[in-house]
Amino acid sequence: MFPGPRPSCGSAGVLGESFNPGFFVSIRQGYTEAGLLRSVLDVTALLTTPIIGYYADKISIKKMMLVGIALYLLVAVNYFLAGALAMVLFVIIARILNGISGR
């Protein structure tokens, strides 16, 4: 409908993304690791966007929305576990799921 890039997720998404590097550094004490954790979402989104776009044409919007909501719930659970247990594995899983769900 509208040509050009997809609009961002709004001020809440930008605000949440601005806190991620501090969260990553607090779990792992290196800036390189924080940068790698930050890039997981972008790489996953880049790789899965064509696949998700293909299925968006084949599956009803209701099913796509339900899958997206389920993925976002899993993202929230993984971020909680990452903070509670201070394990980077849960951050990686959350970032991958967030990349698949479309940020």
Secondary structure, DSSP 8 states (H G I E B T S, - for coil): ---SS-----HHHHHHHHHHHHHHHHHSS-HHHHHHHHHHHHHHHHHHHHHHHHHHHHS-HHHHHHHHHHHHHHHHHHHHHHHHHT-HHHHHHHHHHHHHTT-
